[in-house]
């Protein structure tokens, strides 16, 4: 369902999502799933007539980052979770993480990395 919403430039109603999925799911299943994703803040929604139109709250990378933050927040010990995560990174990913951390502004606010 998220793939369908990410491909479309406009917000979609449950009926539109159902059609784009090929109609294999019941309308009520699509509505329930969209509502749950909205409750989890994965989707945003706006009223369109008597229905809602949904769109992703972030791009796929942003949603993955949100999941990572949630896992970290839910972990029993942040230091241990981060230590084990960093310890299991491939060397290229570890180098990228070092570069990104060094590029953070002094106040710690996130700044998107520059693209080549």
MODELLER restraints for C-alpha pairs under 7 A, 6 or more apart:
rsr = mdl.restraints
at = mdl.atoms
rsr.add(forms.Gaussian(group=physical.xy_distance, feature=features.Distance(at['CA:4:A'], at['CA:17:A']), mean=6.96, stdev=0.5))
rsr.add(forms.Gaussian(group=physical.xy_distance, feature=features.Distance(at['CA:5:A'], at['CA:55:A']), mean=5.95, stdev=0.5))
rsr.add(forms.Gaussian(group=physical.xy_distance, feature=features.Distance(at['CA:5:A'], at['CA:56:A']), mean=6.51, stdev=0.5))
rsr.add(forms.Gaussian(group=physical.xy_distance, feature=features.Distance(at['CA:6:A'], at['CA:56:A']), mean=6.63, stdev=0.5))
rsr.add(forms.Gaussian(group=physical.xy_distance, feature=features.Distance(at['CA:11:A'], at['CA:53:A']), mean=5.21, stdev=0.5))
rsr.add(forms.Gaussian(group=physical.xy_distance, feature=features.Distance(at['CA:11:A'], at['CA:54:A']), mean=4.92, stdev=0.5))
rsr.add(forms.Gaussian(group=physical.xy_distance, feature=features.Distance(at['CA:11:A'], at['CA:55:A']), mean=4.73, stdev=0.5))
rsr.add(forms.Gaussian(group=physical.xy_distance, feature=features.Distance(at['CA:12:A'], at['CA:53:A']), mean=4.62, stdev=0.5))
rsr.add(forms.Gaussian(group=physical.xy_distance, feature=features.Distance(at['CA:12:A'], at['CA:54:A']), mean=5.18, stdev=0.5))
rsr.add(forms.Gaussian(group=physical.xy_distance, feature=features.Distance(at['CA:12:A'], at['CA:55:A']), mean=6.65, stdev=0.5))
rsr.add(forms.Gaussian(group=physical.xy_distance, feature=features.Distance(at['CA:13:A'], at['CA:51:A']), mean=6.88, stdev=0.5))
rsr.add(forms.Gaussian(group=physical.xy_distance, feature=features.Distance(at['CA:13:A'], at['CA:52:A']), mean=5.75, stdev=0.5))
rsr.add(forms.Gaussian(group=physical.xy_distance, feature=features.Distance(at['CA:13:A'], at['CA:53:A']), mean=4.17, stdev=0.5))
rsr.add(forms.Gaussian(group=physical.xy_distance, feature=features.Distance(at['CA:13:A'], at['CA:54:A']), mean=6.16, stdev=0.5))
rsr.add(forms.Gaussian(group=physical.xy_distance, feature=features.Distance(at['CA:14:A'], at['CA:30:A']), mean=6.02, stdev=0.5))
rsr.add(forms.Gaussian(group=physical.xy_distance, feature=features.Distance(at['CA:14:A'], at['CA:31:A']), mean=5.58, stdev=0.5))
rsr.add(forms.Gaussian(group=physical.xy_distance, feature=features.Distance(at['CA:15:A'], at['CA:27:A']), mean=6.79, stdev=0.5))
rsr.add(forms.Gaussian(group=physical.xy_distance, feature=features.Distance(at['CA:18:A'], at['CA:25:A']), mean=6.77, stdev=0.5))
rsr.add(forms.Gaussian(group=physical.xy_distance, feature=features.Distance(at['CA:18:A'], at['CA:27:A']), mean=6.51, stdev=0.5))
rsr.add(forms.Gaussian(group=physical.xy_distance, feature=features.Distance(at['CA:18:A'], at['CA:30:A']), mean=6.46, stdev=0.5))
rsr.add(forms.Gaussian(group=physical.xy_distance, feature=features.Distance(at['CA:37:A'], at['CA:43:A']), mean=5.73, stdev=0.5))
rsr.add(forms.Gaussian(group=physical.xy_distance, feature=features.Distance(at['CA:38:A'], at['CA:44:A']), mean=5.89, stdev=0.5))
rsr.add(forms.Gaussian(group=physical.xy_distance, feature=features.Distance(at['CA:41:A'], at['CA:57:A']), mean=6.87, stdev=0.5))
rsr.add(forms.Gaussian(group=physical.xy_distance, feature=features.Distance(at['CA:42:A'], at['CA:56:A']), mean=6.10, stdev=0.5))
rsr.add(forms.Gaussian(group=physical.xy_distance, feature=features.Distance(at['CA:42:A'], at['CA:57:A']), mean=5.41, stdev=0.5))
rsr.add(forms.Gaussian(group=physical.xy_distance, feature=features.Distance(at['CA:43:A'], at['CA:54:A']), mean=6.26, stdev=0.5))
rsr.add(forms.Gaussian(group=physical.xy_distance, feature=features.Distance(at['CA:43:A'], at['CA:55:A']), mean=5.50, stdev=0.5))
rsr.add(forms.Gaussian(group=physical.xy_distance, feature=features.Distance(at['CA:43:A'], at['CA:56:A']), mean=4.37, stdev=0.5))
rsr.add(forms.Gaussian(group=physical.xy_distance, feature=features.Distance(at['CA:43:A'], at['CA:57:A']), mean=4.70, stdev=0.5))
rsr.add(forms.Gaussian(group=physical.xy_distance, feature=features.Distance(at['CA:44:A'], at['CA:54:A']), mean=5.68, stdev=0.5))
rsr.add(forms.Gaussian(group=physical.xy_distance, feature=features.Distance(at['CA:44:A'], at['CA:55:A']), mean=5.53, stdev=0.5))
rsr.add(forms.Gaussian(group=physical.xy_distance, feature=features.Distance(at['CA:44:A'], at['CA:56:A']), mean=6.14, stdev=0.5))
rsr.add(forms.Gaussian(group=physical.xy_distance, feature=features.Distance(at['CA:44:A'], at['CA:57:A']), mean=5.44, stdev=0.5))
rsr.add(forms.Gaussian(group=physical.xy_distance, feature=features.Distance(at['CA:45:A'], at['CA:52:A']), mean=6.01, stdev=0.5))
rsr.add(forms.Gaussian(group=physical.xy_distance, feature=features.Distance(at['CA:45:A'], at['CA:53:A']), mean=5.38, stdev=0.5))
rsr.add(forms.Gaussian(group=physical.xy_distance, feature=features.Distance(at['CA:45:A'], at['CA:54:A']), mean=4.39, stdev=0.5))
rsr.add(forms.Gaussian(group=physical.xy_distance, feature=features.Distance(at['CA:45:A'], at['CA:55:A']), mean=6.41, stdev=0.5))
rsr.add(forms.Gaussian(group=physical.xy_distance, feature=features.Distance(at['CA:46:A'], at['CA:52:A']), mean=5.39, stdev=0.5))
rsr.add(forms.Gaussian(group=physical.xy_distance, feature=features.Distance(at['CA:46:A'], at['CA:53:A']), mean=5.42, stdev=0.5))
rsr.add(forms.Gaussian(group=physical.xy_distance, feature=features.Distance(at['CA:46:A'], at['CA:54:A']), mean=6.75, stdev=0.5))
rsr.add(forms.Gaussian(group=physical.xy_distance, feature=features.Distance(at['CA:47:A'], at['CA:53:A']), mean=6.35, stdev=0.5))
rsr.add(forms.Gaussian(group=physical.xy_distance, feature=features.Distance(at['CA:72:A'], at['CA:78:A']), mean=6.22, stdev=0.5))
rsr.add(forms.Gaussian(group=physical.xy_distance, feature=features.Distance(at['CA:72:A'], at['CA:81:A']), mean=6.79, stdev=0.5))
rsr.add(forms.Gaussian(group=physical.xy_distance, feature=features.Distance(at['CA:75:A'], at['CA:81:A']), mean=6.72, stdev=0.5))
rsr.add(forms.Gaussian(group=physical.xy_distance, feature=features.Distance(at['CA:104:A'], at['CA:110:A']), mean=6.25, stdev=0.5))
rsr.add(forms.Gaussian(group=physical.xy_distance, feature=features.Distance(at['CA:104:A'], at['CA:111:A']), mean=6.50, stdev=0.5))
